[in-house]
């Protein structure tokens, strides 16, 4: 399958480690698009030599560092042709069979919209050698997920009111409606575990105080957009369990009826 990867980067050292992990992959992506939000020129030696394909890495250097959701939007605009899109934090590490297993699940489960690996905060738990076991997800995850391109294209763009948080909830909300082929299931490969250095990216950005504002914006935006789709009722947005929070760190539990954001 033709897979492209989008990675917003704020931590150069962590991104270098992630790119080295991807370079060892049994299945190579068609392209990795990096949105360079470090505020520095991108060091050419970081991506040199990780692939024989000279087009393997595409570096986007916005004039000013972009927040997460704007980075995703920019990366999506530059995708070109592909079947799957992997959206990765820069503060994760993956095993050599990461993409191979993800692609296999999509092939075997045409109903799947999104596929994720399991995640651990303990690097010693990393593995990709177990049997491929795809189980339905009840909550979204955003530090590493792969979505069908046709489903991504069916989702309204993440609103500009959502800067750093809740873009993943926006994708969760709309992708579970199924897209043009009625593919709306999120699946997790519980047979592989990646490592997530929780908090590394969000702490560097220093934007935790924006979370309550963006929560409220998400609730309002979901309500407004649902008014235009009365025949397609919303499904509740739910947060990942505390044991596998994303790099944006811990937050309070959602109140009843309130969407939960990363």
NORSULCOR-V570146 format. One record per helix or strand of 3 or more residues. SS is the DSSP state (2 for helix, 1 for strand). FROM is the first residue (numbers start at 1). TO is the last residue. If there is no record, write none. Layout:
<<SS	FROM	TO> <SS	FROM	TO>>
//
This chain:
<<1	3	9> <2	12	23> <1	31	36> <2	44	47> <1	57	60> <2	68	77> <1	84	88> <2	98	108> <1	112	120> <2	123	125> <1	134	136> <1	144	148> <2	149	154> <2	167	175> <1	185	196> <2	200	205> <2	208	226> <2	242	244>>
//
